[in-house]
Amino acid sequence: MASQDDRLTGESAIRAVRLPTQLTELELLIPYALIAEITDVSLPEGSIRLGRNQATMVDWRGQHVPLVSLEAMNGEPVPTIGRRVRCAVLYGTDPERALPYYAVLLSGVPRSEQVERSQIETVGPQDNPLWRDVVRIGGRLTAIPDIRALEERIDQMRLGHEEAAEEPAGN
């Protein structure tokens, strides 16, 4: 049976995943429960670019899932990518959206970790609408995304992709 000290530590700890991206000066931390899978996917022919306002649709487990680059969405240079890319497939959280899954481009292997509230140091205000907060954890500047804002932006990008695909070639 767990001691009271163990239960208190468990209540203040959050299981999270540090997603490796090439965001300038920032690491990304998301709740572990949002991760559906870390995997490699193949980009469709001619889709080797990921843009600031574009989502590339990839096949994952028989579904079309929008893949985005957080670097591009934040106006930073997009990492060089090939036809196969590593991504984190995340569960959509908003039942009002037709976005059950979406994928985020990765530049390495994610790390699962326990984050204690006492490890989190507030950095100050941030001006990026995609981040709920920017904090320092273990000396590393870390962005905690606003999942709903991120999903809304990805959904808009996905819908723009679908509308462009439906337009006749002559338009």
N, C-alpha and C positions, 0 to 999 in steps of 0.2 A: 504494500500500500504506500502511496506517495505521502511524503511528509508535507506539513503545511508550507514550509519554505519552498518545496518543489512546486506545489500548486501555485503559489504566488509568483514564482519565476515564470511558470508556464502561462499564467494569465497576462503577464506583461511582455511576453515574447510573441513576435509575429513571425510566422514562417513565410519567407519571401524568396524571390528569385532575382538575382542581379543579371540583367540582360546586357550582354556586351554589344554595344553599338559603336559607331565612330562619332558620336556627338562630341563636340568640342568641350573639354573640361568637365563633362558630366557622365555619370553612370546612371543607369535606369534601374529602379527597384519596383517590382510589382508583387502583389500577393500571389503566393504559390497556387492558391485555389483557382486562379484565372488561366493557368497553363493547361491547354488541352494536350499539346505535344510539342516537343522540340524535334524538328525534322529537316530533311533536305527536300526541296521541291524543284521541279523543272519549270523554267519560264517558257511561255508560249513563243513560238517562232516570231522574231522581230520585236520582242518585249524586253530587251536587255537594258532598257532605261526605266528608271523609276523617277517620277517627277514630283514637284512640290504639291501639285493638285491632281495627281494621277494615282490610281490604284491599278496594279496589274493583277488580273484574275489568274489564279493558279489552281490546278487540280490537287485536292487533298482528300483522300479517303472517299472518292467518288463525288465530291462536292466542289463547286467553284467558290473559292475563297479569295477576297481581296488581299493583296500583299502590298505593304507600304514600306517606305524608308522614312524613319523618324528624322534622319539627317536631312533629307529633301524637304520634309514637311516643316522643318525649322530653318529652311533657307541656307543650310550648310551643304558643302560638296557631298555628292552621293558617292559612296565607295564603289570602286571598280568591281563589277560583278560579271559572272559568266552565265551560262544557261542553267546551271544548277546552283541554288543558293540555300544557305541554312537560314531557317526562320523559326520563330516561336509562334505557334498557332494558339490564339487566345479565345476563350469563350466570350461571346457577346453577353452583356449584362442587362440590356434594356429590352424587355419583352415587347415594347411598342415598335421596335425596329426589326426589319427582316435581315438582321445581321447576326446569325447564330455563332459564326466564327469569323475571325480575321487574323491575318498573319503580319508579323513585324520582322523585317530583315535584320539578321544578326551578323556580327563580324567575329564571332568566336563561340566558345562554349559557355553557356550560362552556369551560374553557381547558385545552388540552393543554400540558404542560410537562415539562422534564427536571428532576428533583430530584437534586441531589448530596448524598451523605451528609454532607458538610461543612456544608451549609445547614441541617440538621436540628438543632434545639436541644431537648433534653428539657425538658419543663415540670414534670413531677412526677407523682405518682400521680393517677389519675382514678377516679371511682366509677360511671361509666356502663358497663353490661355490653355495650352496642353498640359501644363504641370500644375498639380494641386499644391505642391510644395517643393522647394529645393532645400535640402538639409545636408548636414555633414554627418556621415556615419563612419566611424573609425578613421577620421581624417580625410575621407574621400567625399567630394562634392557629388551628391546623389539627387536625381530628380525622381519625384513620386508623381506619376501621371494622374491627371484628372480623367479617369476611365470614361466617364460619360461624354466629356468634351472630345476625347480622342475617337470614341466610337461615332459620334455625330459627324466629325470631319471625315472619317473613313467612309461612312455611309454616303455622304455627299459625293465623295470621290468615286465610290462604286457606282452610284446612280449616274454620274456623269459619264462613266465608262460604258454603262449599258445603253444610255441614250445615244452616244457616239456610234456604238456598234449597230444600233437599229436604223440609223440614217442611211438612206440610199446612197450609193457611191457617187452619184452625180451631184449631190448637194455639198 
